[in-house]
Amino acid sequence: MAWFIKKSGYVSEFTQFLGEMKQKNPAIEEGQRAGRARLWDKEPIDLDNMRRSQESRVQQSAYVYQGH
């Protein structure tokens, strides 16, 4: 049962490359964290503001290029 707990000594070339690259340039991880924060870490949504915005939306006609 304990065969899956054992760690092998194998490290892929790509994993070695990434480790070396991060050691040579530690700012890479900081840049990754900043990019993640910019793309994914958002402020909480204000549900009241969202509801009011949806309620105040003006209905658009089906074909906007045809004048009536």
NUMARDREN-316337 format. One record per residue (C-alpha): x, y, z. Coordinates in steps of 0.1 Angstrom, whole numbers, plus 5000, padded with zeros to 4 digits. Example, Ala and Ser with C-alpha at 12.3 -4.5 7.8 and 13.67 -1.06 7.14 Angstrom:
! residues 2
512349555078
513749895071
END
This chain:
! residues 68
500050005000
502850245007
504250224971
502550544960
503950744989
507550684979
509150974960
511350884931
514551074925
513451164889
513251534880
512251614844
514551844823
511752104822
511452104860
515252144863
515152424837
512352614856
514252574889
517452714874
515652994858
513853094890
517253084909
518853304883
516053554882
513953554914
511753844901
509953604879
507853464907
506953824918
505953904883
503753594882
502053684914
501454044902
499953904869
497753674888
496553944911
495854174881
493853914862
492053714889
492053884923
489154124920
487254334945
483954184958
480954254936
478554504950
475254334944
473154644950
475054844924
474854554899
471054524904
470554904900
472654904869
470654614853
467354784862
468355114846
469454954813
467455084783
466154814761
467854814726
465654764695
466154434676
467654594645
469554914655
470555024620
466955064608
465455404617
461755424627
END
